[in-house]
Amino acid sequence: MIVDRTIDPSAPFLHEFTYQAMMNDLLPMDQNGTRYTYTFTQADGTSAEKEVVIEEADSIYASIRHLHIAECSDRLISQFNEFVKENKAAQARYV
């Protein structure tokens, strides 16, 4: 059923707190919502830009995009810790 928002006055005050919704609200995404570019400072002090492509083929993005942001954060931390535990190169850097 499709209903005009004027029938439900609380609708404009509700917001989804999923990873995908927060990403689209807080990051400077392109019009398609598939890319964003950010500037960062490199180790030598110079600035550089990086473009990030968001796509369905990214298994991590696909698994978290509809999760509440708090659950998403917990899951990513858990997955990162599991990765460090199983990866020798990561262990040398983060343990």
N, C-alpha and C positions, 0 to 999 in steps of 0.2 A: 504494500500500500504506500502510495506517495502522498504526503500531506504538506501543505504550505507551512512554512515556519511561523507564520503569523498565528496559526492555531496553537502552537506550543511555544509560549513566550520564554521558556527556560532553555530552549535549544541553542540559541546563540552563546549562552554562558557555559555550555558543556564543551569539553575538549577531550580528544583522545590522547592518552599518554603512552601510546605505543612508540617503539623505536622509529618506525617509518614516519609517523606524524611529527614527532619531535625533530627528526632530521630535516623534514621539509619546512618546518617552522623556524628552526634556528640556524640552519646552514644556508649560505648563498647558492642555492641550487639553480640550475638552468631551467628554462621553461618546461622542459620535459620531465624534470625531476630525476634525471639520470646522471648528472655530472655536477661537480663543484670544484672550484679552484681556490687554493689557499696559498698564502705567502708565509715562509718560515725562514729563520736564520740558521745558516749552515755552521759547521764547526769552525770554519775560517772567518766567521763574522759577516759574510756576504748574505744577501737575501736571494731566495730562489722561490719559484712558484711550482706547485705540483697540482695536477689535475687528477681527481678521483672519479672513476667511473663506477656507478652503482648499477648492477645488473642481476637478473634472476639467476644466472649461471654461478654466481658467488654463493657457495653453499652456506657460509656463515651468515651472510645477509638474509638469505632466504629462510634460514631457521629462526632468526630473531626479529624480523621486521614487524611482526604482529604481536610481539610480546610487550607487556607493560615495561616501561623503562627500568623500573627497579629489578624486575625479574631478568631483564636483558643484561643488566650490569652484573648481577650475580652469576648468570650463566657464562658470560664472557670471562670473568675472573676465574671461574672454575675451569673452563676450557684452556685458558692460558696457563694456569698452574699445572694442569695435566700435560700440556705440551712441553713445558719446561722439565717436568719429571721424566718424560720419555725421550727428550732430545739432548744428546751430549753437548752439542755446541751451545744450546740455550742454557744448559746447566753451568757451563764455564762462565757465562756472562751474568746470570741472574741468581746463582746460588752462592 
